[in-house]
Amino acid sequence: MRLSRYYLPLLKETPADAQIASHRLMLRAGMIRQEGAGIYAWLPLGFRVLKKIEQIVREEQDRAGAVEMLMPTIQSAELWRESGRYDAYGKEMLRITDRADREMLFGPTNEEMITEIFRAGVRSYKDLPKMLYHIQWKFRDEIRPRFGVMRGREFLMKDTYSFDIDESAGRESYNKMFVAYLRTFARMGLKSIPMRAETGPIGGDLSHEFIVLADTGESAVYCDRQLVDMDTPKKDIDFDGDLQPVIDQFTAHYAATDEMHDEADFEKEVDAANRVSARGIEVGHIFFFGDKYSKPMKAVVAGPEGGEIPVQMGSYGVGVSRLLGAIIEAYHDDDGCKWPASVAPFHAGLVNLRAGDDACDEACARIYDELTGQGVEVLYDDTGARPGEKFARMDLIGLPYQIVIGPRGLENGEAEIKRRADGEKSTCAVDAAAAQIAASVKKELSYD
């Protein structure tokens, strides 16, 4: 993509209400634009990252055996009355009426609707287990939206729902999502720590939050340092096999959010040298809640011995849009973002220091064609801006690699390569630049 054709409205000044790095940088880098309290338009650069995060989430859900669908954003109040949550949920739910005075709501979550869909289509235990998911925009009327996409009112969410014949099978589905979440966040370059958590208005007695440690996190968290150093499961994972050893590995050590934290247990279970007390960002939350919804809503199946059995359910959420903020909080410096290749809006930035110069234009065109031909996504700065402005812009948007072509370098047949992660600069032959970048990107994109 040529920058001269792209829409990238950068801000020179940071808005006063942007309190954390991710909010500041997303606004300054032209990724989002605020359209209301906690409501943002996703501009082209931010939207590209959003779609990449969404695709990683989708691939790992598919790998774990979940099946994608899509539910509407507007739901009937009657469904929520069936479960008993309509009056209990609180003012975060946006309640509306249509022209026929039917009570509706803008869905903050989908347990009721997916239960209604399931009960209409599944009759026998032979049709179980089932895991269904969708990726959909939601609205929660937060009393104090803040921190940009980290605590917005409108947000993109992935919800998975599992349906099983008994508690044992339900916990197997829970384990699949547990491991899928570890893999999902690791592919984005994030170290997520599963922590015991409260179930809140979702319900149930088994729940984990997946937390990324960050100074700007909203939650106080406590864990054993061994969890921070633990490797995430990769290609040897068989989602149809026994996942309990992996679960045991990640739950054997102390890890709890503030609501579940017990200082006495923390000191008893964890050596002083390994105690981590920090702030964290929640990027995922999983629940097993049994028949909390299936029983009152009569989501039942015919059991193996006859009779109707309420299915055992779980729900599993990932804040897709929130993840952009979490990744920036984990990867940035004073100059801008530092995107991991797997979620970067473009893999490389190609900087032409003298657009209009025949030699520079020809070299850039050749590198651009070679990279795109190998599947590397390139943002080509072909504008007439000054070099300093071009460098600052590339650092701000944080693409993993920068390739700089200028007259002086071309005299020696060289291109300059900059790696954004650590700022390391090197030179290579102009004719070798594309191959070098392509190999580096391919290596970074490899997870299994």
C-alpha positions as CSV (number, residue, x, y, z in Angstrom):
1,M,0.0,0.0,0.0
2,R,1.3,3.4,-1.0
3,L,1.1,5.9,1.8
4,S,0.2,8.6,-0.7
5,R,-3.1,6.7,-1.2
6,Y,-3.7,5.7,2.4
7,Y,-5.8,7.4,5.0
8,L,-3.5,7.9,8.0
9,P,-4.5,11.1,10.0
10,L,-1.8,11.4,12.6
11,L,-2.1,13.8,15.6
12,K,0.8,16.0,16.7
13,E,-0.7,16.6,20.1
14,T,-2.1,14.0,22.5
15,P,-5.7,14.7,23.7
16,A,-5.7,15.7,27.3
17,D,-8.1,12.8,28.4
18,A,-5.8,10.1,27.0
19,Q,-4.3,8.8,30.3
20,I,-2.5,5.6,29.3
21,A,0.0,4.8,26.5
22,S,-2.3,2.7,24.4
23,H,-5.0,5.4,24.3
24,R,-2.5,8.1,23.5
25,L,-0.8,6.1,20.7
26,M,-3.9,4.8,19.1
27,L,-5.2,8.4,18.8
28,R,-1.8,9.8,17.7
29,A,-1.2,7.1,15.2
30,G,-4.5,7.5,13.5
31,M,-5.9,4.1,14.5
32,I,-9.1,5.3,16.1
33,R,-11.2,8.5,16.4
34,Q,-13.5,9.1,19.3
35,E,-17.2,9.6,18.3
36,G,-18.7,9.6,21.8
37,A,-18.0,8.7,25.4
38,G,-16.4,5.2,25.1
39,I,-17.3,4.9,21.4
40,Y,-14.7,4.9,18.6
41,A,-14.5,4.8,14.9
42,W,-11.9,2.3,13.7
43,L,-9.7,4.0,11.1
44,P,-7.8,2.0,8.5
45,L,-4.6,1.3,10.4
46,G,-6.4,0.3,13.6
47,F,-9.0,-1.7,11.7
48,R,-6.2,-3.8,10.0
49,V,-4.8,-4.7,13.5
50,L,-8.4,-5.5,14.7
51,K,-9.0,-7.9,11.9
52,K,-5.6,-9.7,12.4
53,I,-6.4,-10.2,16.1
54,E,-9.9,-11.4,15.2
55,Q,-8.4,-14.0,12.8
56,I,-6.0,-15.4,15.3
57,V,-8.9,-15.8,17.8
58,R,-10.9,-17.5,15.1
59,E,-8.2,-19.9,14.1
60,E,-7.6,-21.0,17.6
61,Q,-11.3,-21.5,18.3
62,D,-11.7,-23.5,15.2
63,R,-8.6,-25.6,16.2
64,A,-10.3,-26.3,19.6
65,G,-13.5,-27.6,17.8
66,A,-15.8,-24.6,18.2
67,V,-18.1,-23.7,15.4
68,E,-18.6,-20.1,14.3
69,M,-22.0,-18.4,13.9
70,L,-23.4,-14.9,14.4
71,M,-26.1,-13.7,16.7
72,P,-27.9,-10.4,16.5
73,T,-26.9,-7.4,18.6
74,I,-30.5,-6.6,19.6
75,Q,-32.1,-9.1,22.0
76,S,-35.6,-9.6,23.4
77,A,-36.1,-8.7,27.1
78,E,-38.3,-11.8,27.4
79,L,-35.3,-14.1,27.0
80,W,-33.5,-12.3,29.9
81,R,-36.6,-12.6,32.0
82,E,-36.6,-16.4,31.5
83,S,-33.1,-16.6,33.0
84,G,-33.9,-14.1,35.8
85,R,-31.2,-11.6,34.7
86,Y,-33.2,-8.8,33.1
87,D,-33.7,-6.9,36.3
88,A,-30.5,-8.0,38.0
89,Y,-28.0,-7.0,35.4
90,G,-28.0,-3.3,36.2
91,K,-27.7,0.0,34.4
92,E,-24.9,-1.3,32.2
93,M,-27.6,-2.9,30.0
94,L,-28.9,-0.5,27.4
95,R,-32.7,-1.1,27.4
96,I,-34.8,0.1,24.5
97,T,-38.3,-0.4,23.0
98,D,-39.2,-0.7,19.3
99,R,-42.1,1.0,17.6
100,A,-44.5,-1.7,18.7
101,D,-43.4,-1.0,22.4
102,R,-41.7,-4.4,22.6
103,E,-39.0,-4.4,25.3
104,M,-35.5,-5.0,23.7
105,L,-31.9,-4.6,24.7
106,F,-28.6,-4.0,23.1
107,G,-26.8,-7.3,24.1
108,P,-24.0,-7.0,26.6
109,T,-23.6,-10.8,26.4
110,N,-25.3,-13.7,24.8
111,E,-25.9,-16.6,27.3
112,E,-29.7,-16.3,27.0
113,M,-29.9,-16.1,23.2
114,I,-27.5,-19.0,22.6
115,T,-29.4,-21.1,25.1
116,E,-32.6,-20.4,23.2
117,I,-30.9,-21.3,19.9
118,F,-29.5,-24.5,21.3
119,R,-32.8,-25.7,22.8
120,A,-34.6,-25.1,19.5
121,G,-32.2,-27.4,17.6
122,V,-30.7,-30.1,19.9
123,R,-32.9,-32.8,21.4
124,S,-30.7,-35.8,22.3
125,Y,-27.5,-36.4,24.3
126,K,-26.2,-38.1,21.1
127,D,-25.9,-34.6,19.5
128,L,-23.5,-33.5,22.3
129,P,-21.0,-32.0,22.9
130,K,-21.4,-28.7,21.0
131,M,-19.3,-25.6,21.1
132,L,-20.6,-22.5,19.3
133,Y,-19.0,-19.1,19.0
134,H,-19.4,-15.7,17.4
135,I,-17.4,-12.5,17.1
136,Q,-19.7,-9.5,17.5
137,W,-20.0,-5.9,18.6
138,K,-21.5,-5.4,22.1
139,F,-22.5,-2.4,24.2
140,R,-22.3,-1.9,28.0
141,D,-23.2,1.5,29.3
142,E,-20.1,1.9,31.6
143,I,-20.6,4.5,34.2
144,R,-17.1,5.8,33.5
145,P,-15.6,4.8,30.2
146,R,-11.9,5.4,30.1
147,F,-8.6,4.3,28.8
148,G,-9.7,4.3,25.2
149,V,-10.6,0.8,23.9
150,M,-9.6,-0.8,27.2
151,R,-12.8,0.4,28.9
152,G,-15.1,1.5,26.1
153,R,-18.9,1.2,25.9
154,E,-18.9,-0.4,22.5
155,F,-16.5,-3.2,21.9
156,L,-15.8,-6.3,19.8
157,M,-16.1,-9.6,21.7
158,K,-15.6,-13.2,20.9
159,D,-18.1,-15.4,22.9
160,T,-18.0,-19.2,22.9
161,Y,-20.6,-21.4,24.6
162,S,-20.3,-25.1,25.4
163,F,-23.1,-27.6,25.8
164,D,-22.4,-31.0,27.4
165,I,-24.3,-33.9,28.9
166,D,-22.7,-33.8,32.4
167,E,-20.2,-31.9,34.5
168,S,-17.3,-34.1,33.6
169,A,-17.8,-33.5,29.9
170,G,-18.4,-29.8,30.6
171,R,-15.1,-29.5,32.3
172,E,-13.4,-31.1,29.3
173,S,-14.9,-28.3,27.1
174,Y,-13.6,-25.8,29.7
175,N,-10.2,-27.3,29.5
176,K,-10.2,-26.9,25.7
177,M,-11.0,-23.2,25.9
178,F,-8.4,-22.8,28.7
179,V,-5.6,-24.1,26.4
180,A,-7.0,-22.4,23.3
181,Y,-6.7,-19.1,25.2
182,L,-3.1,-19.7,26.2
183,R,-2.2,-20.3,22.5
184,T,-4.3,-17.4,21.3
185,F,-2.6,-14.8,23.4
186,A,0.9,-16.3,22.9
187,R,0.5,-15.9,19.1
188,M,-0.1,-12.2,19.6
189,G,3.1,-11.9,21.6
190,L,1.4,-11.7,24.9
191,K,2.2,-13.7,28.1
192,S,-1.2,-14.4,29.6
193,I,-1.5,-15.8,33.1
194,P,-4.7,-17.7,34.0
195,M,-6.0,-16.6,37.4
196,R,-8.8,-17.7,39.6
197,A,-11.5,-15.1,39.3
198,E,-15.1,-14.3,40.5
199,T,-17.9,-15.3,38.2
200,G,-19.9,-12.0,38.6
201,P,-23.2,-11.7,36.8
202,I,-22.4,-14.6,34.4
203,G,-22.7,-17.1,37.3
204,G,-21.2,-20.5,38.1
205,D,-18.4,-21.6,40.5
206,L,-15.5,-22.1,38.1
207,S,-13.8,-19.2,36.4
208,H,-10.4,-18.0,35.2
209,E,-9.3,-14.6,34.0
210,F,-6.4,-14.4,31.6
211,I,-4.2,-11.5,32.7
212,V,-1.4,-9.7,31.0
213,L,0.9,-8.0,33.5
214,A,1.1,-4.2,32.9
215,D,1.6,-1.2,35.1
216,T,-1.5,0.4,33.6
217,G,-3.7,-2.6,34.4
218,E,-6.9,-2.0,36.2
219,S,-6.7,-5.1,38.4
220,A,-4.4,-5.9,41.3
221,V,-3.1,-9.5,40.7
222,Y,-0.9,-11.9,42.6
223,C,0.9,-14.9,41.3
224,D,3.9,-17.2,41.4
225,R,6.7,-16.1,39.2
226,Q,7.0,-19.6,37.8
227,L,3.8,-18.9,35.9
228,V,5.3,-15.8,34.2
229,D,8.3,-18.0,33.0
230,M,6.2,-20.9,31.9
231,D,6.1,-21.9,28.2
232,T,2.8,-21.8,26.3
233,P,1.7,-25.1,24.7
234,K,2.4,-25.3,21.0
235,K,2.2,-27.9,18.3
236,D,2.2,-31.0,20.5
237,I,-1.3,-30.1,21.8
238,D,-4.1,-32.5,20.8
239,F,-7.5,-30.9,21.6
240,D,-9.1,-34.3,21.3
241,G,-6.7,-35.8,23.8
242,D,-6.3,-35.4,27.6
243,L,-5.6,-31.7,28.3
244,Q,-5.7,-32.1,32.1
245,P,-1.8,-32.3,32.4
246,V,-1.6,-28.9,30.8
247,I,-4.4,-27.5,33.0
248,D,-2.6,-28.9,36.1
249,Q,0.7,-27.3,35.0
250,F,-0.9,-23.8,34.8
251,T,-3.2,-24.1,37.9
252,A,-0.7,-25.8,40.3
253,H,0.8,-22.4,41.2
254,Y,-0.9,-19.5,43.0
255,A,-2.5,-17.0,40.8
256,A,-5.5,-14.8,41.7
257,T,-7.2,-11.5,41.0
258,D,-7.7,-9.1,43.8
259,E,-11.3,-10.3,44.5
260,M,-10.0,-13.9,45.0
261,H,-6.7,-13.1,46.6
262,D,-5.9,-14.5,50.1
263,E,-2.7,-13.0,51.5
264,A,-2.2,-15.8,54.0
265,D,-2.5,-18.5,51.3
266,F,-0.2,-16.5,49.0
267,E,2.5,-16.3,51.6
268,K,2.1,-20.0,52.5
269,E,2.1,-21.3,48.9
270,V,4.7,-19.1,47.3
271,D,8.3,-18.5,48.3
272,A,9.0,-14.8,49.0
273,A,11.4,-14.6,46.1
274,N,8.7,-15.8,43.7
275,R,5.8,-13.6,44.9
276,V,4.6,-11.3,42.1
277,S,2.2,-8.5,43.2
278,A,1.4,-6.4,40.1
279,R,-1.3,-4.8,38.0
280,G,-2.9,-6.7,35.2
281,I,-5.1,-6.3,32.1
282,E,-7.8,-8.8,31.6
283,V,-7.8,-10.1,28.0
284,G,-10.0,-13.1,28.4
285,H,-12.5,-14.7,30.9
286,I,-13.9,-18.2,30.9
287,F,-16.7,-19.7,33.0
288,F,-18.3,-23.0,33.7
289,F,-21.8,-22.5,35.2
290,G,-23.5,-25.9,34.8
291,D,-27.3,-25.6,34.4
292,K,-27.6,-21.9,35.6
293,Y,-29.3,-21.0,32.2
294,S,-30.3,-24.4,30.8
295,K,-32.5,-25.3,33.8
296,P,-34.7,-22.1,34.0
297,M,-34.8,-21.9,30.2
298,K,-35.5,-25.6,29.7
299,A,-32.6,-26.3,27.5
300,V,-32.8,-30.1,27.9
301,V,-31.9,-33.2,26.0
302,A,-33.1,-36.8,26.1
303,G,-30.7,-38.7,28.3
304,P,-29.2,-42.1,27.6
305,E,-31.7,-43.7,30.0
306,G,-34.6,-41.6,29.0
307,G,-35.9,-38.5,30.7
308,E,-34.9,-34.9,30.1
309,I,-31.5,-33.7,31.3
310,P,-30.6,-30.0,31.5
311,V,-27.3,-29.5,29.6
312,Q,-24.2,-28.3,31.3
313,M,-22.9,-25.0,29.9
314,G,-19.9,-22.8,29.9
315,S,-19.1,-19.4,28.3
316,Y,-15.7,-18.1,27.2
317,G,-15.0,-14.5,26.2
318,V,-12.2,-12.6,24.6
319,G,-12.1,-8.8,24.3
320,V,-11.0,-8.6,20.7
321,S,-10.9,-4.8,20.5
322,R,-9.4,-4.5,24.0
323,L,-6.5,-6.7,22.9
324,L,-5.2,-3.8,20.8
325,G,-4.7,-1.7,23.9
326,A,-3.2,-4.6,25.8
327,I,-0.6,-5.3,23.1
328,I,0.4,-1.7,22.8
329,E,0.7,-1.5,26.6
330,A,3.1,-4.5,26.4
331,Y,5.0,-3.2,23.3
332,H,5.7,0.5,23.0
333,D,8.3,3.2,23.8
334,D,8.3,7.0,23.9
335,D,8.4,7.1,20.1
336,G,5.4,4.9,19.4
337,C,4.1,1.4,19.0
338,K,6.2,-1.8,18.6
339,W,3.8,-4.3,16.9
340,P,4.6,-8.0,17.0
341,A,4.6,-9.3,13.4
342,S,1.5,-11.4,13.9
343,V,-0.8,-8.4,14.6
344,A,1.1,-5.6,12.9
345,P,-1.0,-3.5,10.5
346,F,1.8,-4.0,8.0
347,H,4.9,-6.1,8.3
348,A,7.3,-3.5,7.0
349,G,7.6,0.1,6.2
350,L,9.4,1.1,3.0
351,V,10.8,4.6,3.2
352,N,11.8,6.4,0.0
353,L,14.0,9.3,1.2
354,R,13.8,11.1,-2.1
355,A,10.5,10.4,-3.9
356,G,10.7,11.5,-7.5
357,D,14.4,10.5,-7.9
358,D,14.5,7.8,-10.6
359,A,17.0,5.6,-8.9
360,C,15.2,5.7,-5.5
361,D,11.8,5.2,-7.1
362,E,13.1,2.2,-9.1
363,A,14.8,0.5,-6.1
364,C,11.7,1.0,-3.9
365,A,9.4,-0.3,-6.6
366,R,11.5,-3.4,-7.0
367,I,11.7,-4.1,-3.3
368,Y,7.9,-3.5,-2.9
369,D,7.1,-5.9,-5.7
370,E,9.4,-8.6,-4.3
371,L,8.0,-8.3,-0.8
372,T,4.4,-8.3,-1.7
373,G,5.1,-11.2,-4.0
374,Q,6.3,-13.2,-1.0
375,G,3.2,-12.3,1.1
376,V,4.9,-9.5,3.1
377,E,2.6,-6.6,3.8
378,V,4.3,-3.3,3.0
379,L,3.4,0.3,3.7
380,Y,5.4,2.3,1.1
381,D,6.1,5.9,2.1
382,D,6.3,7.5,-1.3
383,T,5.4,11.0,-0.1
384,G,7.4,14.1,-0.4
385,A,7.7,14.6,3.3
386,R,11.1,15.4,4.9
387,P,13.2,12.4,6.1
388,G,12.8,13.3,9.8
389,E,9.0,13.3,9.4
390,K,9.1,10.0,7.6
391,F,11.2,8.3,10.3
392,A,9.0,9.7,13.1
393,R,5.9,8.5,11.4
394,M,7.2,5.0,10.9
395,D,8.3,4.8,14.6
396,L,4.9,6.0,15.7
397,I,2.9,3.4,13.9
398,G,5.4,0.8,14.9
399,L,5.8,-1.6,12.0
400,P,8.2,-4.4,12.8
401,Y,10.7,-3.5,10.1
402,Q,11.7,-0.4,8.2
403,I,13.6,-0.4,4.9
404,V,15.2,2.9,4.1
405,I,16.2,3.8,0.5
406,G,18.1,7.0,-0.2
407,P,20.6,8.4,-2.7
408,R,23.7,8.0,-0.6
409,G,23.0,4.4,0.2
410,L,22.2,3.6,-3.4
411,E,25.6,5.0,-4.4
412,N,27.1,2.1,-2.4
413,G,24.3,-0.3,-3.5
414,E,23.0,-0.5,0.1
415,A,19.6,-0.3,1.9
416,E,19.3,0.4,5.6
417,I,17.2,-2.0,7.7
418,K,15.8,-1.0,11.1
419,R,14.1,-3.4,13.5
420,R,11.5,-1.5,15.5
421,A,11.5,-3.9,18.5
422,D,15.0,-2.9,19.6
423,G,15.9,-0.1,17.3
424,E,18.8,-2.1,15.8
425,K,20.0,-0.8,12.4
426,S,22.0,-2.6,9.8
427,T,22.8,-2.3,6.1
428,C,22.5,-4.9,3.3
429,A,22.8,-5.0,-0.4
430,V,19.7,-3.4,-2.0
431,D,19.1,-6.5,-4.0
432,A,19.1,-8.6,-0.8
433,A,16.8,-6.4,1.3
434,A,13.5,-8.0,0.3
435,A,14.7,-11.5,0.9
436,Q,16.2,-10.6,4.3
437,I,13.0,-8.9,5.4
438,A,10.8,-11.7,4.1
439,A,12.8,-14.4,6.0
440,S,12.6,-12.4,9.2
441,V,8.9,-11.9,8.9
442,K,8.3,-15.5,8.1
443,K,10.3,-16.6,11.2
444,E,8.3,-14.2,13.5
445,L,5.0,-15.4,12.1
446,S,5.8,-19.0,12.9
447,Y,4.2,-20.2,16.1
448,D,4.0,-23.9,15.9
